[in-house]
Amino acid sequence: MQQTALIVSRGCGLSEPRYRRHTNQTELQDSMDKGPRIGDAVLGGRYSLLAQVKGSIGGGTVFLGTAGRCRYCGQTDRARFRTVVHAFPEALGNKWIISRDECDACNQIFSKYDDAITRAVSPFLTLGGVKGKSNKVRQTGRSEGDAVISRRGGADGQGINMFATNADPAQHLSVTADGLLRMNMPVADAPFRPRRAYKALVKMGIALLPEEELDHYTKLRAWLLDADDMVDFPNLDVGMSFASVGKAPPIAVGALLRRTNPTDVVPHILFIFSAGSICLQIDLMSDHLEDHLPPVPTDSINIEWSNIIFDPDGPATIAFRYGKPVHLNWSSLENEPQPVEAVILSFNPQTCAGSLTPIFR
């Protein structure tokens, strides 16, 4: 049996963004308020920022919605709102953004969707050191499996372990023309249900919708509540992009963009969600406001999003920019392997400076 094992220490500088803990709520708010404001034109004026919520380490709790009526099923019995509901999955690192208007029964349904999207992005949660519900970093791959990515150093996850068995070193190790050591590390094909992962994004988008928009999304809300739906979708397009694949900043951000001209041949509302180093974007499909659109082709939504975070080396903030998205079809009702097949590590063996790049299936 051939075996390849790799341990990457925290000090190797693998595309790690700079950030620091905010010392107080005022500093956090000043940092997070940079960038577009509600109502500002974006994307060349074809859209405006309809809604946005941000949470970060060092900040307080952010509450969404009005308590007492579920925005998904209409439940009004206050005894059915006992659960503390995270508007975005806690497993994706969200510790701060809470929904008041999601009842216990809907939360139980949506937990299946949260699990699916967590599995779908699990390699990036591990590589980024994102702490989930147990305040620990998720491991990708079973310990007895052929490929494992984990964090060293207990709950703080001070380094990255990437381990592969049955791997031919000749196929996984090479030296580039400019002298960089290149390692191709396979990633465990942990199963997830794409349709449910897509629904997790839809649920997050609806959590942000202003009250005046909810009536345009009755069909989408009903679809969310059907956990085992059999609706025929040839394509449910998700754009996935990255600002880094190394250590992720502890942030969770959701934004809704609404088209400026109702007759424009673009989707009515786009939802963009970023957690740490990952950014996901979808078309939030309305009941009828897209009726004038031709079939939207795959890869049509290509937003290069950015978040503003504090720069520890200067008085200003820095933009944490996500690149051009990779497009995934999350319409399948059946289990599929999570999208990342391998991670390419390229680094200078003298300085340890390098980068991590995902390879999709």
Disulfide bonds with the S-S distance in Angstrom:
none
